[in-house]
């Protein structure tokens, strides 16, 4: 469990602690929301629930659509990292790691393949479908976007540690968007999936 810095509490909807988030290490009070930089989704409100079509509870699920405003001038590239704030393991569960996005206003459509994707918590280079334990309350998935002052040279398949190391000290602006999800029961009162991932 990590205590979040004061500047991050409001963007996280009032949460003061949880699993260690990369943004707490990479951003600060000066860079969070700098110049009005923000991240949103047409599929869910900030702090709202993710539709099952973005989770392991539905077949053919895909990553949700995202939209972001223009970062401050000088941004060379944008990086997106999604982590489960309620991970129970030793390491915070990484659900998506994306870079190669132009340093300008933009978006990713629902299920769109990003330019470059790194390894998630299970070692795949794709959107890791949220699948919290069936008896847990809703987990909070933190979508984090970072504007950097240098282009990334990492190849697809890089680890979260590689990406975090590459942008540390180079983040000029950052923003977060929180989506929540709890497991769904079917009409028979049974859980849809057997395997569980944070």
C-alpha positions in Angstrom: 0.0 0.0 0.0 1.4 3.4 -1.0 0.3 6.8 0.3 -0.3 9.2 -2.6 1.1 12.7 -2.6 -1.4 15.5 -2.0 -1.3 16.8 -5.6 -2.5 13.3 -6.8 -5.4 12.8 -4.4 -7.9 15.0 -6.1 -7.2 13.6 -9.6 -7.7 10.1 -8.2 -11.2 11.1 -6.9 -10.1 11.5 -3.3 -8.2 8.3 -2.9 -5.2 8.8 -0.6 -3.6 5.4 -0.8 -3.5 2.2 -2.8 -1.1 0.3 -5.0 2.0 2.2 -6.1 1.2 4.2 -9.2 3.8 5.2 -11.8 2.5 8.7 -12.0 3.4 9.3 -8.3 7.0 8.7 -9.3 7.0 10.4 -12.7 4.9 13.5 -12.2 4.5 16.2 -9.6 2.4 19.2 -8.6 3.8 21.3 -11.4 3.2 18.8 -14.2 -0.2 17.3 -13.3 -2.8 18.9 -15.5 -0.2 21.5 -16.7 -1.7 23.8 -19.2 -5.1 22.1 -19.0 -3.7 18.8 -20.2 -6.4 16.2 -19.6 -7.4 12.7 -20.5 -11.0 11.5 -21.0 -13.0 8.7 -22.6 -16.3 8.8 -24.5 -17.1 5.4 -23.0 -17.0 6.3 -19.3 -17.0 9.3 -17.0 -14.0 10.0 -14.6 -14.5 7.7 -11.7 -17.2 5.8 -13.5 -17.6 2.1 -14.3 -16.0 0.4 -17.3 -18.5 -1.3 -19.6 -18.0 -5.1 -19.5 -17.1 -4.9 -23.2 -13.7 -3.6 -22.1 -13.2 -6.4 -19.5 -12.7 -10.2 -19.2 -16.4 -10.6 -18.6 -17.2 -10.3 -22.3 -16.0 -12.2 -25.3 -14.1 -10.1 -27.9 -13.4 -7.4 -25.3 -11.1 -4.5 -26.4 -9.4 -1.5 -24.9 -11.7 1.5 -24.3 -11.4 4.7 -26.4 -9.4 7.6 -25.0 -9.1 11.2 -25.9 -6.6 13.9 -24.7 -6.2 17.6 -25.1 -3.1 19.2 -26.5 -0.1 19.0 -24.1 2.0 22.1 -23.4 4.3 23.3 -26.2 7.5 21.3 -26.6 6.0 17.8 -26.0 7.7 15.3 -28.3 5.7 12.2 -27.5 2.9 10.9 -25.3 2.9 7.7 -23.2 -0.1 6.0 -21.7 0.1 3.6 -18.8 -2.8 1.9 -17.1 -2.5 0.4 -13.6 -4.8 -1.2 -11.1 -4.9 0.9 -8.0 -6.3 -2.0 -6.1 -3.7 -4.6 -7.1 -3.2 -7.2 -4.3 0.2 -8.6 -5.5 3.7 -7.3 -4.6 3.8 -5.2 -7.8 1.1 -3.0 -9.2 -0.7 -4.7 -12.0 0.0 -3.0 -15.4 -2.9 -3.4 -17.8 -1.6 -1.3 -20.8 1.6 0.4 -21.8 1.4 2.5 -24.9 3.8 5.0 -26.6 4.7 6.4 -30.0 1.8 8.9 -29.8 2.4 12.3 -31.2 2.8 15.2 -28.8 -0.5 16.8 -29.7 -4.2 16.6 -29.1 -5.4 13.2 -30.1 -7.3 10.0 -29.4 -7.3 6.2 -29.6 -10.5 4.6 -30.9 -12.1 1.7 -29.2 -9.9 -1.4 -29.9 -7.5 0.6 -32.0 -4.0 -0.7 -32.2 -1.6 1.9 -30.8 1.8 2.7 -32.5 3.8 0.8 -29.8 2.7 -1.4 -27.0 4.8 -2.7 -24.1 4.4 -5.7 -21.8 1.5 -5.8 -19.4 1.4 -7.7 -16.0 1.2 -11.1 -17.7 3.9 -10.4 -20.3 1.6 -9.8 -23.3 1.8 -6.7 -25.5 -1.9 -5.9 -25.4 -4.7 -4.5 -23.3 -4.9 -6.8 -20.2 -8.6 -7.2 -19.6 -9.7 -6.2 -16.1 -10.7 -9.2 -14.1 -10.6 -8.5 -10.4 -11.4 -11.4 -7.9 -15.1 -12.2 -8.0 -15.6 -11.3 -4.3 -13.8 -7.9 -4.5 -15.4 -4.5 -4.5 -14.8 -2.6 -7.7 -11.2 -2.1 -8.6 -10.0 1.3 -9.8 -8.0 1.4 -13.0 -5.9 4.5 -13.4 -5.3 5.6 -17.0 -2.2 7.8 -16.9 -0.9 9.9 -19.8 2.5 11.6 -19.9 3.9 14.2 -22.2 7.7 13.9 -22.6 10.3 16.4 -23.9 12.1 13.7 -25.9 11.0 11.0 -28.4 11.0 7.4 -27.2 13.5 5.0 -28.7 12.2 1.8 -27.1 11.0 -0.9 -29.3 7.6 -2.6 -28.9 7.5 -5.2 -26.2 9.5 -3.1 -23.7 8.7 -3.6 -20.0 7.0 -1.0 -17.7 10.3 -0.6 -15.9 12.1 0.2 -19.2 9.4 2.8 -20.1 9.3 4.4 -16.7 13.1 4.6 -16.6 13.2 6.1 -20.1 10.8 9.0 -19.3 11.8 9.7 -15.7 13.0 13.3 -15.5 11.5 14.0 -19.0 7.8 14.4 -18.1 6.5 17.9 -18.9 2.8 17.3 -18.3 0.6 14.4 -17.0 -3.0 13.6 -16.5 -5.1 10.7 -15.1 -8.5 9.2 -15.7 -10.0 6.6 -13.3 -12.4 3.9 -14.4 -13.8 1.2 -12.0 -14.9 -2.4 -12.5 -16.3 -5.2 -10.4 -17.0 -8.7 -11.7 -20.3 -9.4 -13.3 -22.7 -12.3 -12.4 -24.8 -14.0 -15.1 -28.5 -14.7 -14.7 -27.8 -17.9 -12.8 -25.8 -16.1 -10.2 -22.5 -17.6 -11.5 -19.4 -15.6 -12.3 -18.6 -15.4 -16.0 -14.9 -16.3 -15.7 -12.8 -18.7 -13.7 -9.3 -17.2 -14.0 -8.6 -14.0 -12.2 -6.3 -11.1 -12.9 -6.1 -7.8 -11.0 
